């Protein structure tokens, strides 16, 4: 499904979601305004919710993102914990611009960052391709994860598209893209996606091919809610309602 991303973002971060009658309650669980509560009617939720919407159902920990006024929910997704970091998902598409219908892509980086160990570094300028994955297991089944893929495509000499990444950041982003495409069922080396100077043409072709098969795979989610890794499912995994016994060894 198309996910509706609207307007200016407001409060966001680590939280807890509680299902109410006709609404969701978001409780902020970090920052100076920890404990702040927002009640969002279902018709102001612009992100797929988990299947189980029985009142008093609790989902935590959850990454949430609200509108500038705090009256609309733009995203709510699971965060990794010490006991659970993996979710089974399938590819559901690149986010679309609500006015043009084109795949979204936006600039990021070009700034100093601080790592967990306290060291500082420089995040190079890059372009983000926001993708969604439908969650197929756990209590979050039916909800979505958002992945910030990075544009790592360059032209090959034969007029097709290749993945290129050199240096600390770019090589990591390239490996992550290769792993994602492989797990999502796309043999990128043999697909021969034509190169175009218009990146949206390439994104449209990539999105179409990824939506053709949509095999289930696993993602690794960190404690901040970011997708950090991709793995094929082990042989014999059964996902009721999605597939029979997989053969993804």
GIRAQUI-V991966 format. One record per backbone hydrogen bond with DSSP energy under -1.0 kcal/mol. NH is the residue of the N-H (numbers start at 1). CO is the residue of the C=O. If there is no record, write none. Layout:
# GIRAQUI-V991966
nh co
NH CO
NH CO
This chain:
# GIRAQUI-V991966
nh co
10 66
13 64
15 62
16 27
17 59
18 25
19 57
20 23
22 20
24 40
25 18
26 38
27 16
28 36
29 14
34 31
35 28
36 33
38 26
40 24
42 22
44 41
45 42
46 73
51 141
56 19
57 54
59 17
62 15
63 77
64 13
65 75
66 11
67 72
68 8
70 67
73 44
74 65
75 65
77 63
79 61
80 222
81 84
87 219
89 217
90 134
92 132
95 130
97 102
101 97
104 95
106 128
108 126
110 123
111 123
113 121
115 119
118 115
121 113
123 111
126 108
128 106
129 149
131 147
132 93
133 145
134 90
135 143
136 88
141 138
142 135
143 140
145 133
147 131
149 129
149 147
151 127
154 162
156 160
159 156
161 193
162 154
164 152
171 167
172 168
173 169
174 170
175 171
176 172
177 173
178 174
179 175
180 176
181 177
182 178
183 179
184 180
185 182
186 181
188 186
190 187
195 159
201 198
202 198
203 199
204 200
205 201
206 202
207 203
208 204
209 205
210 206
211 207
217 89
218 231
219 87
220 229
221 85
222 226
225 222
228 220
231 218
236 246
237 234
242 239
243 239
246 237
